[in-house]
Amino acid sequence: ARQDEALIRAVVRGHRWQDMLDSGQVASVQDLAAKEKMTTSYMARHLRLTLLAPDIVEAILAGRQPETMTLTSLWKVFPLEWAYQREQWGFPAVN
């Protein structure tokens, strides 16, 4: 296993920010971006990581993600359906 610290930080940050939005601590992505002193586009890239399949997130945290799965690759568009995410990065299908 090789943990990608930048990738892990980004996933964790995205989930923390999504939790702040979901809990009502901030009213919008724009408010959150202002609070965190980030651009909304930077924040949106992190928030999109919350759409990864749970097993893929577990693999990232454990350092078991494929070598092709980097933070740079995840900044690009990826499928929202978990089955297609697994297919794209070579994870086993889940029934």
C-alpha positions in Angstrom: 0.0 0.0 0.0 1.2 3.5 -0.8 -0.7 6.3 0.7 -1.0 9.4 -1.3 -1.1 12.1 1.3 -2.3 14.8 -1.0 -5.1 12.7 -2.3 -6.1 11.7 1.3 -6.0 15.3 2.4 -8.2 16.3 -0.5 -10.8 13.6 0.2 -10.9 14.4 3.9 -11.2 18.1 3.2 -14.0 17.6 0.8 -16.0 15.5 3.3 -15.4 18.0 6.1 -16.6 20.8 3.9 -19.6 18.8 2.7 -20.4 18.1 6.4 -20.3 21.9 7.1 -22.7 22.5 4.3 -25.0 19.6 5.3 -25.1 20.7 8.9 -26.0 24.3 8.1 -22.7 25.7 9.5 -22.5 27.6 6.2 -25.3 28.5 3.9 -23.6 27.9 0.5 -20.4 27.0 -1.2 -19.8 30.7 -1.8 -20.0 31.3 2.0 -17.8 28.3 2.7 -15.2 29.5 0.2 -15.1 32.9 1.8 -14.8 31.4 5.3 -12.0 29.1 4.2 -10.4 31.8 2.0 -10.5 29.5 -1.0 -11.9 30.0 -4.5 -15.3 28.4 -5.2 -13.8 26.4 -8.1 -11.0 25.0 -5.8 -13.7 24.1 -3.2 -15.9 22.5 -5.9 -13.1 20.2 -6.9 -12.8 19.0 -3.3 -16.5 18.7 -2.8 -16.8 16.5 -6.0 -14.6 13.9 -4.2 -17.5 13.3 -1.8 -19.2 11.6 -4.8 -16.7 8.8 -5.0 -18.0 5.3 -4.1 -17.4 4.4 -0.4 -15.2 1.5 -1.3 -13.0 3.7 -3.5 -12.7 6.2 -0.6 -11.7 3.3 1.7 -9.1 2.2 -0.8 -7.6 5.7 -1.0 -7.4 6.0 2.8 -5.7 2.6 3.0 -3.3 3.4 0.1 -4.8 0.7 -2.1 -5.9 3.0 -5.0 -4.5 2.3 -8.5 -1.4 4.2 -9.5 -3.4 6.0 -12.1 -5.7 7.4 -9.4 -4.0 10.6 -8.4 -5.3 14.0 -7.2 -4.6 15.4 -10.7 -6.7 12.6 -12.3 -9.5 13.2 -9.9 -9.7 16.9 -10.7 -10.8 15.9 -14.1 -14.4 14.7 -14.8 -15.2 11.3 -13.5 -18.4 9.3 -13.7 -20.9 9.9 -10.9 -22.3 6.4 -10.9 -20.3 4.2 -8.6 -20.3 1.2 -10.9 -18.7 3.3 -13.7 -16.2 4.7 -11.2 -15.2 1.2 -10.3 -14.9 0.2 -14.0 -12.9 3.3 -14.9 -10.3 2.7 -12.2 -10.3 -1.1 -12.2 -12.0 -1.8 -8.9 -14.1 -5.0 -8.5 -17.8 -4.7 -9.2 -20.0 -4.6 -6.1 -23.4 -6.3 -6.3 
